[in-house]
Amino acid sequence: MMMVSSNANEVVILGRTRAGSTFRPSDWAERLAGVMSSFRPGGVQPSSHLSYSPWCVPTVIDGVKAVVVNRQLRELEPMAWDFVLNFAKDNDLQVAENLLVP
């Protein structure tokens, strides 16, 4: 698993490989965040599958699709945290800590 510092408040997975290529498919961030939608404060609620978890949110940073993963996911659902980091590692995606996300 890739190393993430223990004091990171959030991790941003960028839709760009470490070699600089754009990651495909183009909706990868929405798909990943959709898979993680059930991991949320209070657990799964009726209709929670219709919104993203506040701990795993898709966004765009400088024109690049990204997913912001909050540290609370790591503390409350370690296997879900491992899943998203392993997704990034398996796909050779760039990962940054504590970026200022718009």
C-alpha positions in Angstrom: 0.0 0.0 0.0 1.2 3.5 -0.7 2.4 5.5 2.1 0.2 8.3 3.4 1.3 10.3 6.4 -0.6 9.8 9.6 -1.4 13.5 9.9 -3.0 14.0 6.5 -6.5 15.3 6.8 -7.4 14.3 3.3 -5.9 12.5 0.4 -6.6 13.5 -3.2 -6.4 10.8 -5.9 -5.8 12.5 -9.2 -7.0 11.1 -12.5 -3.5 11.2 -13.9 -1.0 8.4 -13.8 2.4 9.0 -12.4 3.7 9.0 -16.0 1.3 11.9 -16.7 -1.3 10.1 -18.8 -5.0 10.9 -18.3 -6.8 8.0 -16.5 -9.7 6.4 -18.3 -12.7 5.9 -18.3 -13.6 9.6 -18.0 -16.2 8.9 -15.3 -13.8 7.0 -13.0 -14.0 9.5 -10.1 -17.8 9.3 -10.1 -17.7 5.5 -10.2 -15.2 5.3 -7.3 -17.2 7.8 -5.2 -20.4 5.9 -6.0 -18.9 2.6 -4.8 -18.0 4.4 -1.5 -21.4 6.1 -1.1 -22.5 3.8 1.7 -19.6 4.8 3.9 -20.9 7.8 5.7 -21.7 9.2 9.2 -24.5 7.2 10.7 -24.1 4.4 8.1 -26.4 3.6 5.2 -29.8 5.5 5.3 -32.7 5.3 2.9 -31.8 6.9 -0.4 -28.1 7.3 0.7 -27.1 5.5 -2.5 -28.3 8.7 -4.3 -25.6 10.9 -2.9 -21.8 10.7 -2.3 -20.3 10.0 1.0 -18.9 13.2 2.6 -15.7 11.1 3.1 -15.1 10.3 -0.6 -16.1 13.1 -3.0 -15.4 13.4 -6.8 -14.2 16.8 -8.0 -12.1 18.4 -10.7 -8.8 20.1 -9.9 -7.2 22.2 -12.6 -9.2 20.3 -15.3 -8.3 16.9 -13.9 -10.9 14.5 -12.4 -10.1 13.7 -8.8 -11.5 12.1 -5.7 -11.0 13.7 -2.3 -10.9 11.1 0.5 -11.2 12.3 4.1 -9.2 10.9 6.9 -12.4 10.1 8.8 -12.9 7.2 6.4 -9.6 5.7 7.5 -10.5 6.0 11.2 -14.0 4.6 10.9 -13.8 2.2 8.0 -10.1 1.1 7.5 -11.0 -1.5 4.8 -12.8 1.2 2.7 -9.7 3.5 3.1 -7.4 0.6 2.0 -9.7 0.0 -1.0 -9.5 3.5 -2.3 -5.7 3.7 -1.8 -5.2 0.3 -3.4 -7.4 1.6 -6.4 -4.9 4.5 -6.8 -1.9 2.2 -6.4 -3.2 -0.5 -8.8 -3.9 2.1 -11.5 -0.6 4.0 -10.9 -2.5 7.2 -10.1 -1.0 10.4 -8.6 -1.9 10.9 -4.9 -1.5 14.1 -2.9 -2.1 15.0 0.7 -3.9 18.0 2.1 -4.4 19.9 -1.2 -6.6 23.0 -1.1 -9.6 21.8 -3.1 -12.1 24.3 -4.5 
